[in-house]
């Protein structure tokens, strides 16, 4: 994936948030931000803290298996 589209997308999201703040509108972000999922082109919000803490060991184990870490 080229780096340029990621920079453009990030800039557009930041501009959207700035305009929303100036106009006094609420937006869908919070202190955790948004994330780009390049595997299925989508902007995603983080999972809530409880679900994230439950999934963390499973995700770490899957990443370790993919990278060959014992």
PyMOL commands that set and color helices and strands:
alter all, ss='L'
color gray80, all
select helices_A, chain A and resi 3-23+49-67
alter helices_A, ss='H'
color red, helices_A
select strands_A, chain A and resi 34-37+42-45
alter strands_A, ss='S'
color yellow, strands_A
deselect
rebuild
show_as cartoon
